């Protein structure tokens, strides 16, 4: 009976370990937010230097040049907000998926170990195709096999 790899357990719950997964997404989002903020500030400083340059060469405040710079700043802000929303949506979606590939195998291993500790008969453990650390399942299955062999030879 492989209750850990049944159809109802295949990605029915994307937050297997909410504490880990939400922290993972928060760190990824904070890093992206910092990077996007730095890019935004650098771009804004660059564009506003053109406004200063226009003033330095004596262009009046109502000159077309200043209107162009102002419209570029507005367009940059609108584009930045849109791109930032898309980036954060991608980070959240990919963060849930990637953290699920990590948290899922750990959860499965934990459940399997508890079943063994309760003395239940369990089949070899398997991870889903895209899960991280498939070598852990293989090593764990080897340990279970070795323990079973040892208990048969030492009754």
N, C-alpha and C positions, 0 to 999 in steps of 0.2 A: 504494500500500500504506500504509494508516494503522494501523501497528502500535501506536501510542500510544493509540488510542481503541477498541481491540478489546474484545469482550465479556469476555475473561478479565482485563482491566485495570480493569473497573468495580467499584470498592470491594472487591476481593478482599483487600486489605491495608490495614487502617485506620491502621497506623503507617508511613506512607511516609517520614517524616523523624522518627524517634523522638526525637532530641535536641531538636528544636524542639517537637514535639507534647507530649512529656512535660514539658518546661519550661513550656509554655503551661498545661497542666493543673495543674502544681504551683503556678504563680503564682495561677491562678484559685482553687485549693483553699486556698492560704494566705490569700488575701484573704477568702474566704468564712469560713474558720476564725477569722480575726481578728474579722470582723464578728459572727459567731455567738457568739464568746467574749465580746465586749463587751456584746452583748444579754443573754447569760446572766448576766454579772456584774451588770449594771444591774438586771435583774429580781430577782435574788437579794437585792441590797441593798435594793430596794424592799420585798420581802416580809419580809425580816428586820427592817426598821424597824417593822413591825407587832408583831413579837415584843418589841422594845425598848419600844414604846408600851405593850404589855400589862404589862410589868414596871414601867414608870414610873407607871402608874395603880394599882399595887399588887396585880395579879392574881398568885396563887401559881403556882409553876412547874408544878404538876399540874392547873391549871385547864383546862377544855375549850377555851378560846380558844387556848392554847398548842399543844394537840393539833391543832387545826384548822390553825394556821400550819405546824406540822411536816408534816402530811399534804399541805398545799399545796406545800411545798418538795419533798417526795418526788415528787409528781405533776409538778411543773415540771421536775425533773431527768429523770424518765423521758420526758416529752414532748420535752424538749430533745435527749436522746440519739437518740430516734427521728427527730425532724425533722432533726437534724444528719446522720444516716446517709442519709436521703433526699436532702438537699441535696447531699451529697458524691457520691452515686450519680448525681444529675442533672448535676452539674458534670463528672464524669468522662465520662459519655456525651455530653453536649453539647460538652465540650472536645475529645473525639476527633473528633466530627463536624465541628465548626467548624474545628479545626486541619487536618482532612483537606481541607476546601474551600480552604484556603490552601496547604498543603503539596503537594497533588495537582497544581495548575496549575504550581507552581514546578518540581516533579519532571518533569512532562510537558514543560515548556519546556526544561529542562536536557537531557533525553533527545533531544528534537527537534534542539536545537542541536548535540549531539554527532553525530547522524546526518548533519546538513548538513556538519559539519566533516570527517566521514569521506568526503564526496562522494557519499553515498547520495541517491537520488531520493526525495524525500518529498512527501507531499500537504500541503495547508494544515493547519495545526495547529488542533485544536478542543479546547475544554475541555468538561467535562460541564455539564449544564444548571444545577446549583446551585453550581458552582465560583465562587470569587471572581476578580475581575480579568479578565473576558472581553475587556476592551479591550486587554489585553496580547497576547492571541492575535491579535486583529485587527491591531494595530500590527506584530507580528512577521511575520505573513503579508504585510503590505504591504512590509516591508523585504525579505523573500525575493523578492517579485514584482519590486521595483525592482532588486535585484541580478541577477535572471535577465534582466531587460530590458537592463541595462547590459552584462552579459556577452555577450548576443546582438549588441548594437550595436558592441561593441569586441572582436572575436575575436582 
